[in-house]
Amino acid sequence: MDILEESLAIVKTRIDQLQRSMTTIKKRLSEPYNQMTMRTHQLGRLQKTCDVLRRVTRIQYLTKRLKQQLDGGIKEITKTSQTFNELQYLYGDGDLEGIEVIDKDMDWVRKARANMEVQAEQLLIQGLSSFNQNQTSTALQVFNSIGTLQLVVSKTIQSKCSSVQQDLGSALSGSFEQSYNGSAPGGATIGNTAAWRATYGPLLTNGATTLPPSTTRSTYYTEH
């Protein structure tokens, strides 16, 4: 029994020594790990801070350049739209909100962009009305830069199709009795074909050319 108790005491002593050694090793390993984790978090926050500062500086520069481009009027509208596109990218999903300088600039940028969109819409209407490919292409390029090309093209096509439908409906509804003055055997209508063409030919021609070929070409080249 005495020998067994001595053996157990030795084992217990060795176990206590092992536990103390494990505690020392754990402490030596955990302290560098904790410091490394803390430094990693600090580095991440520093990188985010640098990114915010870079974006803020770039936004301020682009805002100043945008004011100069707006002074150029419609001639600079393409470059202006590209600047708006970069500003929108830098502003991101609104994570810069709360920065006083940026909030003030972005309020002005939003108003300026709204005014530019109105100018681009007017330019597009003028280009379609006069079949001016340069005006149409410029307007489409502006909308492509600010990310609204598909919406504007769809809206324009729907509007023009509705206008063509109304013109054709007005031209054909109740007009045959006025344009034709007789009937052929079997109920076929005959009469003053020349008068009908003179009256409604321009409407049909206008409806067929409401959307000039330059519109689809401009849209294709802008997207590609």
ZIVENDA-V751606 format. One record per backbone hydrogen bond with DSSP energy under -0.5 kcal/mol. CO is the residue of the C=O (numbers start at 1). NH is the residue of the N-H. E is the energy in kcal/mol with one decimal. If there is no record, write none. Layout:
# ZIVENDA-V751606
co:nh:e
CO:NH:E
CO:NH:E
This chain:
# ZIVENDA-V751606
co:nh:e
1:5:-2.7
2:6:-2.3
3:7:-2.2
4:8:-2.5
5:9:-2.3
6:10:-2.1
7:11:-2.5
8:12:-2.7
9:13:-2.3
10:14:-2.6
11:15:-2.5
12:16:-2.5
13:17:-2.3
14:18:-2.5
15:19:-2.5
16:20:-2.3
17:21:-2.3
18:22:-2.5
19:23:-2.4
20:24:-2.1
21:25:-2.5
22:26:-2.8
23:27:-2.2
24:28:-2.3
25:29:-2.1
26:30:-2.9
27:31:-1.9
28:32:-0.8
29:33:-1.6
30:34:-3.0
31:35:-2.3
32:36:-2.7
33:37:-2.7
34:38:-2.4
35:39:-2.6
36:40:-2.3
37:41:-2.2
38:42:-2.2
39:43:-2.5
40:44:-2.3
41:45:-2.4
42:46:-2.3
43:47:-2.5
44:48:-2.2
45:49:-2.3
46:50:-2.5
47:51:-2.3
48:52:-2.5
49:53:-2.5
50:54:-2.6
51:55:-2.6
52:56:-2.8
53:57:-2.5
54:58:-2.4
55:59:-2.8
56:60:-2.3
57:61:-2.0
58:62:-2.9
59:63:-2.5
60:64:-1.9
61:65:-2.3
62:66:-2.7
63:67:-1.8
64:68:-1.3
65:69:-2.2
66:70:-2.6
67:71:-1.2
68:72:-0.6
69:72:-0.9
70:73:-1.3
72:75:-0.9
73:76:-1.2
74:77:-1.2
76:80:-2.5
77:81:-2.2
78:82:-1.6
79:83:-2.0
80:84:-2.2
81:85:-2.0
82:86:-2.0
83:87:-2.4
84:88:-2.4
85:89:-1.9
86:90:-2.6
87:91:-2.4
88:92:-1.2
91:94:-1.4
91:96:-0.5
94:97:-1.6
96:99:-1.6
98:100:-0.8
99:103:-2.9
100:104:-2.1
101:105:-1.9
102:106:-3.1
103:107:-1.8
104:108:-1.3
105:109:-2.5
106:110:-2.5
107:111:-1.6
108:112:-2.5
109:113:-2.5
110:114:-2.1
111:115:-2.0
112:116:-2.1
113:117:-2.4
114:118:-1.7
115:119:-2.0
116:120:-2.6
117:121:-2.4
118:122:-2.3
119:123:-2.4
120:124:-2.4
121:125:-2.4
122:126:-2.4
123:127:-2.5
124:128:-2.4
125:129:-2.4
126:130:-2.3
127:131:-0.6
127:132:-1.9
131:133:-0.8
132:136:-2.2
133:137:-3.0
134:138:-2.3
135:139:-2.4
136:140:-2.4
137:141:-2.3
138:142:-2.0
139:143:-2.1
140:144:-2.1
141:145:-2.0
142:146:-1.7
143:148:-2.7
143:149:-0.7
144:147:-0.8
148:152:-2.4
149:153:-2.9
150:154:-2.4
151:155:-2.3
152:156:-2.7
153:157:-2.7
154:158:-2.4
155:159:-2.1
156:160:-2.6
157:161:-2.7
158:162:-2.2
159:163:-2.1
160:164:-2.7
161:165:-2.5
162:166:-2.2
163:167:-2.4
164:168:-2.8
165:169:-2.4
166:170:-2.5
167:171:-2.1
168:172:-2.3
169:173:-2.3
172:174:-0.6
172:175:-1.1
175:179:-2.1
176:180:-2.6
179:192:-0.6
182:190:-1.7
184:187:-1.6
185:188:-0.6
188:184:-4.8
190:182:-1.4
191:193:-1.9
192:196:-1.7
193:197:-2.5
194:198:-2.4
195:199:-2.0
196:200:-2.9
197:201:-2.2
200:204:-2.1
201:205:-2.7
202:206:-2.9
203:207:-2.3
204:208:-2.0
205:209:-1.3
207:210:-0.7
210:212:-0.8
212:215:-1.8
212:216:-0.7
213:217:-2.0
214:218:-2.8
215:219:-2.3
216:220:-2.3
217:221:-2.6
218:222:-2.3
219:223:-2.1
220:224:-1.8
